[in-house]
Amino acid sequence: MQLLLDIISGALLAGGSFFILVGAIGLVRLPDVFARMHGAGVTDTLGAGLFIAGLMIQGGLTLITVKLLLILVFMFFASPTSSYALANAALSQGVKPWTADDPKYDDPEPDDTEDGPSKT
């Protein structure tokens, strides 16, 4: 029975680590603040949730598991709320989302002209 719990816990820990790693890569690769915020918020909630679930299985039925459950519940409420607050603050400060209508949509490298990417 202990071997089965260790396998399930290891799978949850590995899955959580994978999603946290993907989120970190997304923070570097995504184009604007809103996409980065979305990537970080989703992977933070899912990755950390899986990671904490794996730790709860390792902890067994103890006070540690209760504490980890409280952390998990708090995180499930705090992470989406903070992402919403940050996105709302960015919008209210005039930050525009990056869309397909932007002249630089096809050219991820910044260019020096005000007319968009050069045609040469």
C-alpha positions as CSV (number, residue, x, y, z in Angstrom):
1,M,0.0,0.0,0.0
2,Q,2.8,2.4,0.8
3,L,4.4,1.8,-2.6
4,L,1.1,2.8,-4.3
5,L,0.9,6.0,-2.2
6,D,4.6,6.8,-3.1
7,I,3.9,6.2,-6.8
8,I,0.8,8.5,-6.8
9,S,2.6,11.1,-4.8
10,G,5.6,11.0,-7.1
11,A,3.3,11.4,-10.1
12,L,1.6,14.4,-8.6
13,L,4.9,16.0,-7.6
14,A,6.3,15.4,-11.1
15,G,3.2,16.8,-12.7
16,G,3.3,19.9,-10.5
17,S,6.9,20.4,-11.3
18,F,6.2,20.1,-15.0
19,F,3.5,22.7,-15.0
20,I,5.6,25.1,-12.9
21,L,8.4,24.7,-15.4
22,V,6.1,25.3,-18.4
23,G,4.8,28.4,-16.6
24,A,8.3,29.7,-16.1
25,I,9.1,29.2,-19.8
26,G,5.8,30.9,-20.7
27,L,6.8,34.0,-18.7
28,V,9.8,34.3,-21.0
29,R,8.2,33.4,-24.3
30,L,4.7,35.0,-24.2
31,P,4.4,38.4,-25.9
32,D,2.7,40.8,-23.6
33,V,1.8,41.4,-19.9
34,F,-1.7,39.9,-20.2
35,A,-0.6,36.7,-21.9
36,R,2.3,36.3,-19.3
37,M,-0.2,36.9,-16.5
38,H,-2.5,34.3,-17.8
39,G,0.3,31.8,-18.2
40,A,1.6,32.4,-14.8
41,G,-1.7,32.4,-13.1
42,V,-2.9,29.1,-14.6
43,T,0.3,27.2,-14.2
44,D,0.8,28.6,-10.7
45,T,-2.6,27.3,-9.6
46,L,-2.4,24.0,-11.4
47,G,1.3,23.3,-10.8
48,A,1.4,24.3,-7.1
49,G,-2.0,22.5,-6.6
50,L,-0.6,19.3,-7.9
51,F,2.6,19.7,-5.9
52,I,0.8,20.4,-2.7
53,A,-1.5,17.4,-3.4
54,G,1.5,15.2,-3.7
55,L,2.9,16.5,-0.4
56,M,-0.5,15.8,1.2
57,I,-0.3,12.2,0.2
58,Q,3.3,11.9,1.6
59,G,2.2,13.6,4.8
60,G,-0.5,11.0,5.6
61,L,-3.4,11.8,8.0
62,T,-1.6,14.3,10.2
63,L,-1.7,18.0,11.1
64,I,0.7,18.6,8.3
65,T,-2.0,17.5,5.8
66,V,-4.5,19.8,7.3
67,K,-2.1,22.7,7.0
68,L,-1.3,21.8,3.4
69,L,-5.0,21.7,2.7
70,L,-5.5,25.2,4.1
71,I,-2.6,26.4,2.0
72,L,-4.2,24.8,-1.1
73,V,-7.6,26.4,-0.4
74,F,-6.1,29.8,0.2
75,M,-4.0,29.5,-3.0
76,F,-7.0,28.5,-5.1
77,F,-8.7,31.7,-4.1
78,A,-5.7,34.1,-4.0
79,S,-4.1,33.2,-7.3
80,P,-7.0,34.0,-9.6
81,T,-8.0,37.0,-7.6
82,S,-4.5,38.5,-7.8
83,S,-4.3,37.8,-11.5
84,Y,-7.6,39.6,-12.0
85,A,-6.5,42.5,-9.9
86,L,-3.2,42.9,-11.8
87,A,-4.9,42.7,-15.2
88,N,-7.5,45.2,-14.1
89,A,-4.8,47.6,-12.8
90,A,-2.9,47.2,-16.1
91,L,-6.0,48.0,-18.2
92,S,-6.8,51.0,-16.0
93,Q,-3.3,52.4,-16.5
94,G,-3.7,52.2,-20.3
95,V,-1.8,49.0,-21.1
96,K,-3.3,47.6,-24.3
97,P,-3.4,43.9,-25.0
98,W,-1.4,42.6,-27.9
99,T,-3.7,41.6,-30.8
100,A,-3.5,40.4,-34.3
101,D,-4.3,43.9,-35.5
102,D,-1.1,45.3,-34.2
103,P,1.5,46.2,-36.9
104,K,4.2,44.2,-35.0
105,Y,2.1,41.0,-34.8
106,D,4.1,39.2,-37.5
107,D,7.4,40.7,-36.5
108,P,8.3,39.9,-32.8
109,E,11.5,41.9,-33.1
110,P,11.1,45.6,-32.3
111,D,11.8,47.9,-35.2
112,D,12.8,51.6,-35.3
113,T,10.1,52.9,-37.6
114,E,6.7,54.2,-36.5
115,D,5.0,52.7,-39.6
116,G,5.5,49.1,-38.5
117,P,7.8,46.4,-40.0
118,S,9.8,47.4,-43.0
119,K,8.9,45.8,-46.4
120,T,12.5,45.4,-47.6
